[in-house]
Amino acid sequence: MSGVRVLVGTRKGAFVLTADGTRRDWEVSGPHFPGWEIYHVKGSPADPDRLFASQSGGWFGQVIQRSDDGGTTWEPVGNEFRYEGDPGTHQHYDGTPRPWEFTRVWHLEPSPTDPDTVYAGVEDAGLFRSGDGGQTWQELPGLREQKGAAWQPGAGGMCLHTILLHPADPGRIIVAISAAGVFRTDDAGKTWRPVNRGLHSEGIPDAGAEVGHCVHNLTMHPSRPDTIFMQKHWDVMRSDDGAESWREISGNLPTDFGFPIGVHAHEPETIYVVPITSDYLHVPMDAKLRVYRSRTGGGEWEPLTAGLPQEHCYVNVLRDAMAVDALDECGVYFGTTGGQVYASADSGDTWAPIVRDLPAVLSVEVQTLP
Amino acid sequence: MIRVVLPAHLRALARVHGEVSLDVVGPVTQRAVLDALEARHPVLRGTIRDHVTQRRRNFVRFFACAEDLSHESPDTPLPEAVATGAEPFLVIGAMAGG
Protein backbone atom coordinates (compact mmCIF):
# COMPACT_ATOMS: atom_id res chain seq x y z
CA MET A 1 0.00 0.00 0.00
CA SER A 2 1.27 3.45 -0.78
CA GLY A 3 1.90 5.92 1.97
CA VAL A 4 2.87 9.44 2.90
CA ARG A 5 5.83 11.12 4.50
CA VAL A 6 5.20 14.50 6.13
CA LEU A 7 8.27 16.70 6.52
CA VAL A 8 7.91 19.19 9.34
CA GLY A 9 10.27 22.08 10.04
CA THR A 10 10.01 23.68 13.48
CA ARG A 11 11.71 26.28 15.64
CA LYS A 12 13.69 23.54 17.37
CA GLY A 13 14.33 20.83 14.83
CA ALA A 14 12.84 18.75 12.03
CA PHE A 15 10.38 15.89 12.32
CA VAL A 16 9.41 13.21 9.82
CA LEU A 17 5.91 11.75 10.15
CA THR A 18 5.05 8.64 8.15
CA ALA A 19 1.90 6.60 7.61
CA ASP A 20 0.47 4.12 5.18
CA GLY A 21 -2.28 5.07 2.76
CA THR A 22 -4.97 4.96 5.41
CA ARG A 23 -3.24 7.85 7.20
CA ARG A 24 -4.56 6.67 10.56
CA ASP A 25 -1.44 5.50 12.40
CA TRP A 26 1.63 7.68 12.33
CA GLU A 27 5.26 7.09 13.13
CA VAL A 28 7.11 10.16 14.34
CA SER A 29 10.87 10.53 14.02
CA GLY A 30 12.87 13.46 15.32
CA PRO A 31 13.85 15.91 16.32
CA HIS A 32 16.50 15.97 13.66
CA PHE A 33 18.98 18.82 14.23
CA PRO A 34 17.55 19.56 17.70
CA GLY A 35 17.77 23.15 18.82
CA TRP A 36 18.11 24.59 15.30
CA GLU A 37 15.43 26.43 13.38
CA ILE A 38 14.35 24.34 10.41
CA TYR A 39 12.69 26.74 8.01
CA HIS A 40 11.97 24.15 5.35
CA VAL A 41 12.37 20.48 4.44
CA LYS A 42 11.43 19.25 0.99
CA GLY A 43 11.90 16.10 -1.05
CA SER A 44 12.94 15.75 -4.66
CA PRO A 45 10.06 14.77 -6.94
CA ALA A 46 12.64 13.01 -9.11
CA ASP A 47 14.00 10.92 -6.22
CA PRO A 48 11.73 10.79 -3.17
CA ASP A 49 14.53 9.48 -0.97
CA ARG A 50 16.47 12.69 -1.50
CA LEU A 51 15.49 15.40 0.95
CA PHE A 52 16.91 18.84 1.56
CA ALA A 53 16.60 20.75 4.85
CA SER A 54 17.38 24.34 5.72
CA GLN A 55 18.91 24.42 9.21
CA SER A 56 19.74 27.79 10.72
CA GLY A 57 20.10 29.70 13.91
CA GLY A 58 21.09 33.05 15.32
CA TRP A 59 24.34 31.75 16.75
CA PHE A 60 25.87 29.64 14.03
CA GLY A 61 24.17 30.71 10.81
CA GLN A 62 23.07 28.52 7.94
CA VAL A 63 23.57 24.83 7.29
CA ILE A 64 21.99 22.82 4.47
CA GLN A 65 21.39 19.16 5.20
CA ARG A 66 20.71 16.45 2.64
CA SER A 67 19.32 12.98 3.11
CA ASP A 68 19.55 10.26 0.48
CA ASP A 69 17.51 7.72 2.40
CA GLY A 70 14.22 9.46 3.03
CA GLY A 71 15.27 11.25 6.19
CA THR A 72 16.85 8.42 8.16
CA THR A 73 20.38 9.82 7.89
CA TRP A 74 21.56 13.30 6.92
CA GLU A 75 24.78 14.89 5.72
CA PRO A 76 25.58 18.59 5.70
CA VAL A 77 26.26 19.95 2.23
CA GLY A 78 27.24 23.43 1.06
CA ASN A 79 26.27 26.48 3.08
CA GLU A 80 28.00 29.29 1.19
CA PHE A 81 25.43 31.67 -0.28
CA ARG A 82 27.49 34.41 -1.82
CA TYR A 83 25.66 37.10 -3.78
CA GLU A 84 27.04 37.71 -7.25
CA GLY A 85 29.13 40.88 -7.49
CA ASP A 86 28.40 43.83 -5.26
CA PRO A 87 24.75 43.40 -4.33
CA GLY A 88 24.40 47.03 -3.30
CA THR A 89 21.64 48.09 -0.94
CA HIS A 90 17.94 47.67 -0.37
CA GLN A 91 15.69 49.77 1.83
CA HIS A 92 15.70 49.15 5.55
CA TYR A 93 12.57 49.49 7.69
CA ASP A 94 13.30 53.16 8.24
CA GLY A 95 13.81 53.85 4.54
CA THR A 96 17.58 54.08 4.74
CA PRO A 97 19.74 52.04 2.36
CA ARG A 98 21.05 48.82 3.87
CA PRO A 99 23.65 46.51 2.32
CA TRP A 100 22.37 43.19 1.11
CA GLU A 101 23.31 40.56 3.69
CA PHE A 102 22.61 36.83 3.69
CA THR A 103 20.73 35.64 6.76
CA ARG A 104 19.06 32.30 6.04
CA VAL A 105 17.37 30.02 3.54
CA TRP A 106 13.59 30.21 3.81
CA HIS A 107 12.60 27.77 1.11
CA LEU A 108 14.15 24.92 -0.85
CA GLU A 109 12.57 23.88 -4.14
CA PRO A 110 13.98 20.72 -5.74
CA SER A 111 13.75 20.33 -9.51
CA PRO A 112 10.84 18.18 -10.70
CA THR A 113 13.18 16.23 -12.99
CA ASP A 114 16.75 16.30 -11.67
CA PRO A 115 17.53 15.19 -8.11
CA ASP A 116 20.79 17.16 -8.12
CA THR A 117 19.15 20.48 -8.95
CA VAL A 118 17.57 22.50 -6.19
CA TYR A 119 16.71 26.18 -5.75
CA ALA A 120 16.97 28.15 -2.52
CA GLY A 121 15.05 31.29 -1.65
CA VAL A 122 16.97 33.34 0.87
CA GLU A 123 16.89 36.40 3.11
CA ASP A 124 17.98 39.08 2.14
CA ALA A 125 15.91 38.27 -0.90
CA GLY A 126 17.73 36.31 -3.56
CA LEU A 127 17.42 33.11 -5.52
CA PHE A 128 20.22 30.55 -5.58
CA ARG A 129 20.58 27.35 -7.58
CA SER A 130 22.60 24.23 -6.96
CA GLY A 131 23.25 21.70 -9.70
CA ASP A 132 25.30 19.33 -7.55
CA GLY A 133 22.91 18.23 -4.86
CA GLY A 134 23.45 21.24 -2.66
CA GLN A 135 27.24 21.14 -2.49
CA THR A 136 27.64 24.54 -4.16
CA TRP A 137 25.23 27.40 -4.76
CA GLN A 138 25.15 30.09 -7.42
CA GLU A 139 22.94 33.16 -7.30
CA LEU A 140 20.64 34.16 -10.15
CA PRO A 141 21.43 37.85 -9.75
CA GLY A 142 19.17 39.22 -12.48
CA LEU A 143 16.31 39.08 -10.01
CA ARG A 144 17.81 41.79 -7.82
CA GLU A 145 18.06 44.06 -10.85
CA GLN A 146 14.26 44.45 -10.72
CA LYS A 147 14.35 47.58 -8.53
CA GLY A 148 16.06 45.67 -5.73
CA ALA A 149 17.28 48.95 -4.26
CA ALA A 150 13.62 49.83 -3.59
CA TRP A 151 12.65 46.56 -1.93
CA GLN A 152 12.15 46.59 1.80
CA PRO A 153 11.62 43.86 4.39
CA GLY A 154 8.31 42.72 5.73
CA ALA A 155 8.03 42.13 9.46
CA GLY A 156 9.56 38.68 9.06
CA GLY A 157 12.53 39.90 7.07
CA MET A 158 13.15 40.51 3.38
CA CYS A 159 12.76 36.94 2.31
CA LEU A 160 12.27 35.08 -0.94
CA HIS A 161 9.83 32.50 0.36
CA THR A 162 8.04 30.95 -2.63
CA ILE A 163 9.48 29.30 -5.75
CA LEU A 164 7.22 27.85 -8.44
CA LEU A 165 8.98 25.76 -11.09
CA HIS A 166 7.00 25.23 -14.26
CA PRO A 167 6.44 21.46 -14.65
CA ALA A 168 7.17 21.39 -18.39
CA ASP A 169 9.12 24.57 -19.19
CA PRO A 170 12.44 24.65 -17.32
CA GLY A 171 12.87 28.28 -18.32
CA ARG A 172 9.94 29.58 -16.34
CA ILE A 173 10.30 30.27 -12.65
CA ILE A 174 7.98 32.40 -10.56
CA VAL A 175 9.09 33.63 -7.14
CA ALA A 176 7.55 35.73 -4.40
CA ILE A 177 9.33 38.09 -2.02
CA SER A 178 8.14 39.88 1.10
CA ALA A 179 7.72 42.76 0.67
CA ALA A 180 8.50 43.18 -3.00
CA GLY A 181 5.98 41.02 -4.81
CA VAL A 182 6.00 38.41 -7.56
CA PHE A 183 8.69 38.08 -10.22
CA ARG A 184 8.92 35.85 -13.26
CA THR A 185 11.67 34.61 -15.53
CA ASP A 186 11.23 32.80 -18.84
CA ASP A 187 14.92 32.16 -19.48
CA ALA A 188 15.84 30.07 -16.44
CA GLY A 189 16.74 33.05 -14.31
CA LYS A 190 18.84 35.26 -16.56
CA THR A 191 16.26 38.01 -16.81
CA TRP A 192 13.27 38.77 -14.63
CA ARG A 193 10.32 41.09 -14.51
CA PRO A 194 7.85 42.01 -11.80
CA VAL A 195 4.40 40.52 -12.37
CA ASN A 196 2.11 42.28 -9.91
CA ARG A 197 -0.54 43.84 -12.16
CA GLY A 198 -3.86 43.77 -10.39
CA LEU A 199 -2.47 43.64 -6.86
CA HIS A 200 -3.76 46.40 -4.62
CA SER A 201 -2.04 46.99 -1.29
CA GLU A 202 -3.32 49.81 0.86
CA GLY A 203 -0.32 49.60 3.16
CA ILE A 204 2.07 51.06 0.61
CA PRO A 205 2.14 54.61 -0.75
CA ASP A 206 1.13 53.62 -4.29
CA ALA A 207 -1.44 50.85 -3.81
CA GLY A 208 -0.91 49.58 -7.34
CA ALA A 209 2.86 49.88 -7.45
CA GLU A 210 4.94 47.69 -9.74
CA VAL A 211 6.91 46.36 -6.73
CA GLY A 212 6.42 46.60 -2.98
CA HIS A 213 3.53 44.20 -2.37
CA CYS A 214 3.64 41.87 0.60
CA VAL A 215 2.84 38.55 -1.04
CA HIS A 216 2.65 35.77 1.54
CA ASN A 217 2.41 32.60 -0.52
CA LEU A 218 1.68 31.21 -4.00
CA THR A 219 0.54 27.81 -5.18
CA MET A 220 -0.06 26.17 -8.52
CA HIS A 221 -1.58 22.91 -9.70
CA PRO A 222 0.95 21.12 -11.94
CA SER A 223 -1.70 20.39 -14.58
CA ARG A 224 -2.45 24.12 -14.94
CA PRO A 225 0.79 26.00 -14.54
CA ASP A 226 -0.70 29.25 -15.83
CA THR A 227 -3.21 29.35 -12.99
CA ILE A 228 -1.60 30.61 -9.81
CA PHE A 229 -3.26 31.28 -6.50
CA MET A 230 -1.97 33.84 -4.02
CA GLN A 231 -2.45 34.63 -0.37
CA LYS A 232 -1.38 38.24 -0.03
CA HIS A 233 -0.94 40.20 3.20
CA TRP A 234 -4.59 41.05 2.68
CA ASP A 235 -6.52 39.56 -0.26
CA VAL A 236 -6.64 36.15 -1.85
CA MET A 237 -5.87 36.44 -5.56
CA ARG A 238 -5.61 34.33 -8.69
CA SER A 239 -3.96 34.61 -12.07
CA ASP A 240 -4.87 32.62 -15.17
CA ASP A 241 -2.09 33.94 -17.36
CA GLY A 242 1.08 32.88 -15.59
CA ALA A 243 1.06 35.79 -13.14
CA GLU A 244 0.76 38.46 -15.86
CA SER A 245 -2.38 39.77 -14.17
CA TRP A 246 -4.23 39.10 -10.95
CA ARG A 247 -7.82 39.33 -9.74
CA GLU A 248 -9.25 39.07 -6.27
CA ILE A 249 -11.09 35.89 -5.23
CA SER A 250 -11.57 36.61 -1.51
CA GLY A 251 -15.34 36.42 -1.98
CA ASN A 252 -17.15 35.49 1.22
CA LEU A 253 -14.10 34.81 3.37
CA PRO A 254 -14.60 36.25 6.87
CA THR A 255 -11.14 37.81 6.62
CA ASP A 256 -8.78 37.58 3.70
CA PHE A 257 -5.62 38.02 5.73
CA GLY A 258 -3.53 34.88 6.09
CA PHE A 259 -0.32 33.13 5.19
CA PRO A 260 -0.55 29.75 3.38
CA ILE A 261 -2.57 28.75 0.35
CA GLY A 262 -2.89 25.22 -1.04
CA VAL A 263 -4.47 23.50 -4.00
CA HIS A 264 -6.09 20.05 -4.08
CA ALA A 265 -3.97 17.34 -5.75
CA HIS A 266 -6.72 16.24 -8.15
CA GLU A 267 -9.10 19.19 -8.38
CA PRO A 268 -7.28 22.24 -9.78
CA GLU A 269 -10.16 24.54 -8.80
CA THR A 270 -10.25 23.40 -5.16
CA ILE A 271 -8.11 25.61 -2.95
CA TYR A 272 -7.50 26.07 0.76
CA VAL A 273 -6.61 29.02 2.98
CA VAL A 274 -6.47 29.60 6.74
CA PRO A 275 -7.95 33.03 7.43
CA ILE A 276 -6.29 34.98 10.23
CA THR A 277 -7.94 37.86 12.01
CA SER A 278 -5.83 40.73 10.73
CA ASP A 279 -2.36 42.07 10.11
CA TYR A 280 -2.07 43.17 13.74
CA LEU A 281 -3.73 40.09 15.24
CA HIS A 282 -2.17 36.92 13.90
CA VAL A 283 -4.67 34.52 15.47
CA PRO A 284 -7.74 32.78 14.05
CA MET A 285 -10.88 34.89 13.94
CA ASP A 286 -13.15 34.30 16.95
CA ALA A 287 -10.53 31.90 18.39
CA LYS A 288 -11.81 29.18 16.02
CA LEU A 289 -9.32 27.36 13.83
CA ARG A 290 -10.99 27.07 10.44
CA VAL A 291 -9.60 26.07 7.09
CA TYR A 292 -11.61 27.58 4.25
CA ARG A 293 -12.09 25.63 1.05
CA SER A 294 -13.27 26.87 -2.30
CA ARG A 295 -14.33 24.34 -4.91
CA THR A 296 -14.90 27.05 -7.48
CA GLY A 297 -11.40 28.42 -7.76
CA GLY A 298 -12.15 31.17 -5.29
CA GLY A 299 -15.04 33.51 -4.65
CA GLU A 300 -17.22 31.01 -2.80
CA TRP A 301 -15.69 29.56 0.35
CA GLU A 302 -16.84 27.11 3.03
CA PRO A 303 -15.39 26.71 6.51
CA LEU A 304 -13.92 23.33 7.43
CA THR A 305 -14.08 22.80 11.17
CA ALA A 306 -14.62 19.11 11.94
CA GLY A 307 -11.84 18.03 14.27
CA LEU A 308 -10.30 21.50 14.60
CA PRO A 309 -10.47 23.49 17.84
CA GLN A 310 -13.48 25.82 17.84
CA GLU A 311 -12.76 27.71 21.04
CA HIS A 312 -9.78 29.27 22.80
CA CYS A 313 -7.52 28.79 19.80
CA TYR A 314 -4.81 31.40 19.27
CA VAL A 315 -2.29 29.75 16.98
CA ASN A 316 -1.13 30.87 13.57
CA VAL A 317 -0.38 28.87 10.43
CA LEU A 318 2.71 30.15 8.66
CA ARG A 319 3.15 30.53 4.91
CA ASP A 320 4.99 27.28 4.20
CA ALA A 321 3.06 25.20 6.72
CA MET A 322 0.35 23.71 4.49
CA ALA A 323 0.65 20.90 1.95
CA VAL A 324 -1.34 18.16 0.23
CA ASP A 325 -0.67 14.55 -0.68
CA ALA A 326 -1.63 12.92 -3.98
CA LEU A 327 -3.33 9.75 -2.79
CA ASP A 328 -6.66 8.91 -4.42
CA GLU A 329 -8.50 10.77 -1.68
CA CYS A 330 -6.41 13.90 -1.36
CA GLY A 331 -4.87 14.50 2.06
CA VAL A 332 -4.42 18.03 3.38
CA TYR A 333 -1.96 18.93 6.14
CA PHE A 334 -1.00 22.01 8.10
CA GLY A 335 1.11 22.89 11.11
CA THR A 336 0.58 25.59 13.70
CA THR A 337 2.70 27.88 15.79
CA GLY A 338 1.32 25.92 18.75
CA GLY A 339 3.08 22.76 17.59
CA GLN A 340 0.15 20.81 16.20
CA VAL A 341 0.22 19.15 12.81
CA TYR A 342 -3.31 18.46 11.59
CA ALA A 343 -4.17 16.05 8.79
CA SER A 344 -7.28 15.45 6.77
CA ALA A 345 -7.53 12.27 4.70
CA ASP A 346 -10.75 13.42 2.98
CA SER A 347 -9.91 16.65 1.20
CA GLY A 348 -10.49 18.72 4.32
CA ASP A 349 -13.90 17.43 5.43
CA THR A 350 -12.55 16.10 8.73
CA TRP A 351 -9.31 16.71 10.60
CA ALA A 352 -7.26 15.10 13.34
CA PRO A 353 -3.91 16.01 14.86
CA ILE A 354 -0.95 13.79 13.99
CA VAL A 355 1.08 15.43 16.77
CA ARG A 356 0.06 18.08 19.26
CA ASP A 357 3.13 19.31 21.06
CA LEU A 358 5.96 19.96 18.66
CA PRO A 359 7.86 23.25 18.75
CA ALA A 360 6.27 26.01 16.68
CA VAL A 361 5.84 24.68 13.14
CA LEU A 362 7.54 26.69 10.40
CA SER A 363 6.88 24.43 7.41
CA VAL A 364 5.04 21.32 6.29
CA GLU A 365 5.65 19.38 3.10
CA VAL A 366 4.24 16.02 2.08
CA GLN A 367 5.60 13.26 -0.10
CA THR A 368 3.30 10.64 -1.58
CA LEU A 369 5.22 7.39 -1.59
CA PRO A 370 4.71 4.47 -3.99
CA MET B 1 48.95 20.86 20.14
CA ILE B 2 46.12 23.39 20.38
CA ARG B 3 43.02 22.34 22.29
CA VAL B 4 39.68 23.75 21.09
CA VAL B 5 36.37 23.36 22.92
CA LEU B 6 33.29 23.75 20.74
CA PRO B 7 29.70 24.44 21.85
CA ALA B 8 27.28 21.53 21.76
CA HIS B 9 25.60 22.53 18.49
CA LEU B 10 28.92 22.64 16.65
CA ARG B 11 30.18 19.42 18.24
CA ALA B 12 27.03 17.75 16.92
CA LEU B 13 27.45 19.29 13.50
CA ALA B 14 31.12 18.26 13.27
CA ARG B 15 30.38 14.91 14.94
CA VAL B 16 33.12 15.29 17.53
CA HIS B 17 33.10 14.44 21.21
CA GLY B 18 35.08 16.39 23.73
CA GLU B 19 37.90 18.70 22.73
CA VAL B 20 39.36 19.04 19.25
CA SER B 21 43.17 18.86 19.11
CA LEU B 22 44.86 20.74 16.30
CA ASP B 23 48.35 21.26 14.99
CA VAL B 24 48.90 24.89 14.07
CA VAL B 25 51.89 25.89 12.01
CA GLY B 26 53.40 29.30 12.75
CA PRO B 27 52.08 31.91 15.15
CA VAL B 28 49.10 30.71 17.16
CA THR B 29 46.40 33.29 16.47
CA GLN B 30 42.60 33.19 16.32
CA ARG B 31 42.81 33.09 12.55
CA ALA B 32 45.37 30.28 12.50
CA VAL B 33 43.38 28.19 14.97
CA LEU B 34 40.09 28.71 13.13
CA ASP B 35 41.74 28.01 9.77
CA ALA B 36 43.06 24.71 11.15
CA LEU B 37 39.70 23.90 12.73
CA GLU B 38 37.82 24.52 9.48
CA ALA B 39 40.40 22.52 7.50
CA ARG B 40 39.81 19.57 9.83
CA HIS B 41 36.04 20.03 9.88
CA PRO B 42 34.88 21.83 6.70
CA VAL B 43 31.27 21.67 7.89
CA LEU B 44 32.12 24.39 10.41
CA ARG B 45 32.89 26.91 7.66
CA GLY B 46 30.40 29.73 7.91
CA THR B 47 29.19 28.77 11.38
CA ILE B 48 31.84 30.60 13.44
CA ARG B 49 33.02 33.18 10.90
CA ASP B 50 31.17 34.66 7.98
CA HIS B 51 32.11 32.99 4.69
CA VAL B 52 32.74 36.25 2.90
CA THR B 53 34.02 38.71 5.50
CA GLN B 54 35.65 36.16 7.81
CA ARG B 55 34.29 38.21 10.71
CA ARG B 56 33.20 36.41 13.86
CA ARG B 57 29.46 35.82 13.91
CA ASN B 58 27.69 38.17 16.29
CA PHE B 59 26.63 35.56 18.84
CA VAL B 60 29.91 33.66 18.92
CA ARG B 61 32.57 34.45 21.50
CA PHE B 62 36.16 33.32 22.00
CA PHE B 63 37.39 32.77 25.55
CA ALA B 64 40.73 31.53 26.87
CA CYS B 65 42.56 31.74 30.19
CA ALA B 66 39.49 33.39 31.79
CA GLU B 67 39.68 36.23 29.26
CA ASP B 68 37.22 37.28 26.55
CA LEU B 69 39.34 37.46 23.39
CA SER B 70 36.39 38.01 21.06
CA HIS B 71 37.31 41.57 20.22
CA GLU B 72 41.01 40.96 19.72
CA SER B 73 42.41 41.16 16.23
CA PRO B 74 42.27 37.73 14.57
CA ASP B 75 45.99 38.04 14.01
CA THR B 76 46.94 38.78 17.62
CA PRO B 77 48.89 35.89 19.16
CA LEU B 78 46.79 33.88 21.60
CA PRO B 79 48.04 33.46 25.18
CA GLU B 80 51.07 31.27 25.64
CA ALA B 81 49.04 28.78 27.66
CA VAL B 82 46.81 28.21 24.61
CA ALA B 83 49.81 27.90 22.30
CA THR B 84 51.36 25.25 24.54
CA GLY B 85 48.11 23.37 25.03
CA ALA B 86 47.99 24.03 28.76
CA GLU B 87 44.67 25.85 28.35
CA PRO B 88 41.93 25.32 25.73
CA PHE B 89 40.61 27.88 23.26
CA LEU B 90 36.87 28.10 23.88
CA VAL B 91 34.33 28.81 21.13
CA ILE B 92 31.20 29.94 22.92
CA GLY B 93 27.62 30.44 21.82
CA ALA B 94 26.73 33.73 23.51
CA MET B 95 24.01 33.75 26.15
CA ALA B 96 21.09 34.98 24.08
CA GLY B 97 17.72 33.73 23.02
CA GLY B 98 16.09 30.52 24.19
Interface residues (C-beta under 8 A of the other chain):
Chain A: G35 W36 G57 G58 W59 F60 G61 Q62 V63 P76 N79 E80 F81 R82
Chain B: P7 A8 H9 L10 L13 V43 R45 G46 T47 I48 D50 H51 V52 R57 N58 F59 V60 G93 A94 A96 G97
